[in-house]
Amino acid sequence: MVSSNVCNVNQQNKAGYTPIMLAALAAVETPEDMRVVEQLFTKGNVNAKASQAGQTALMLAVSHGRMDMVQALLAQGAEVNLQDDEGSTALMCASEHGHAGIVKLLLSQPDCDATLTDSDESTALSIALEAGHNDIAVLLYAHANFSKGQTGVCGSAVSQLLYSMQLLLLYYYYCVSVFFLTGGCSSQWQVSLRLWC
């Protein structure tokens, strides 16, 4: 049906969602299912906004932790910096919901702007901190400082090294802070501290 161009994949339902937005929420179980979804994404506007809250398919996939859908949407040109009616971006959604892998993927997109603010003047970093996702906050902080320090081709190797060192130090600080805040040696933090000490 998708390949026949019989259906309008940009048509919104009564709730304001297109078939692309609904597919972005689906859990695919087989490679064949994923091929159908990818074909659907090529047929319509992956950057269309829902009529009720202005969310895009990318924002919906991110909010529900659908890494495979996020990757497929980005491959079809989903714009990472689009904002919904409240000013939220896909990066803000990932930061709020604690999807660190998706945050990393979004930050790796060349045009991702982690400094955008929503209608409350919150950034992805402040949202991550407010939600208690300190690991994501470390990623966002390191990304912001790396982006500021980039200087052309000659300085890129040095910038990358400084970025890596800064990220390691921030992660170490995070692990030690959590260790002392939790008041004990849970097995997860024992492993983390052994890696860094």
N, C-alpha and C positions, 0 to 999 in steps of 0.2 A: 504494500500500500504506500509506503514511504517513497519507494523508487518510482512509482507510477505518477507522482505529482498530483494525485487525486485530492489529497487533503491539504488544507492550509495550515502549515505548521506554526504560523504566526498568529492564528486565531486564539483569542483569549476566552476562557470559560467564564462562568458567572462570578467566580472568585478572583478573576483577573490573571489567571495563569495560562501560559501557552503550553503546548505539548513538549516543547524543549525544556521548559521550567520543570514540568512534572517528571520528565525523563531524568533530569539532573538529580532528582531525589531517589531514583530507583536503585536497588541493589542488583547488579548484574551477576549472574552465576556462571555464564559460559562465555568464551571468546566470541561465539556467534551472536549472543545477545549484545555484547559490547559493539560489534560491528554495526548492528542495526541502530544502536544509539548514536554512534559516530556518524552514520549516514543521515540520521535525523538532524543532527547538529549542522551538517553541511547544507541542509535544505532551507534553513530559516535564519532568523536574526538571533544569534546567541546573546546579543546585548540588549534585547528588548526588556523593558521594565514592566513589572506587574502593575496593574492599574490601582490596586489598593494601597500598597506601601512602597512601590517603586523599586522593589528588589529585582535583581537579575538572576538568571539561571546560575551564574557563578556564585553569587551570594547564598543562594539556597543550597547548592552543593556543598559549599564551605561550611555553612551553619550545621549541616547534618553529617559532616565528616566524611564525605564521599570523595576520597582522594582520586579514584579512577575517573570520576566525572569531572573533577576540577582539572585534571590533566587533559582530558578530552576537550573540554571547553576552551582551555587556554590554547590548545593546538588549533582550534577553529577560530581564533581571534577574539576570545572574550577579553574585554578590557578590565584590567585589575583596579583601575582608579575610579570607576563609575560609583556614584553615591546614590543611596536610596533617599526617600523623602525626609529622613531624619539625618542625612549626611553620612551614614555609615558606608564603609567600603567593605569589600571582601576580606581585606586584611584585618579590619576591625572585628568582623564576624569571627574569623579564625582565632583571633586573640582573645575574644570574649569566651568562646566555647572551649578553649584549651587545645586546639588542634595544632600542635607544634610542627608536625610534618608538613601540613598545609601552609603554615606560616613561612617555613623555609622555602617551599616551592614558590609562593607568591613573591617573597623577597628576591628570589633568583630571577624574576622577570625584569628585564632592563628598564621598563617604564614604571615600575612599582614605586609609588610615593608614600612612604611610611609617615610623612609629616602632615598629611591631610587631617583636618579636624571635622568633627560632626557638629550638629546643631547645638550641642552642649559644650563645644570647644574641647572635646576629648580627642586624643590621638589613639592610635593602636597601642602605643606603649602605656598610656595612662589607663586604658581599658584593661589591658593584661594585668597590670598591677592591682587595679581595683577588684578584678575577678580572682586574684590570688595565683595567677599563672606566672610565677617568677621566672621559670625557665624560658618562657616566651618573651618576657620582659627583657631578659638578658640578650636574647637574639635580636630583638628590636633595637635595643640600646647600642649593641655592637654594630649593627647594620647602619644606624644613623651616624655613628662616629666614623665608620669606614667610608661611607658615602661622602662625608665632609672632607676627609683626608685624601681622596683620590686626586692624583695630579697627572694626567697624561701617561704616555707609554713608558717614559724613563722611570717614573716613580711608581709604576704599577706593581712591580715585584716587591719593592719596599713596603708599599701600602698593604699588599696582601699579607706580608709577614707580620706587620704591625697589627693588622686586623686579627690574624690568627692568635697572636700573643695576647691581645686584649680580650678576645673571646675566651681563651683558656683561663686567664686570670679572673674574669668575671664569673665563669662557671665554678672555679675553685672557691671564690668568695661565696657564691650561692650555696654550694655544698656545705661549706663550713658553717654558714649562717643557719641553714636548715638543721644541721647536726646539733647545734647549740640550742636552737629554738625548740626542737622536739625533745631535748633533754635526754637523749639516749642514742644508742647505737643500733638502729634497725639494720637489718641485713642489707637493704638497698643502699643506705648511706655508708655502711662499712665498705662496701665494694667501691663506691664513688670516692671515698676518702683514700682508700688504698691506691687507686689509680693516680691520684693527684699528689699524694705525700711521698 
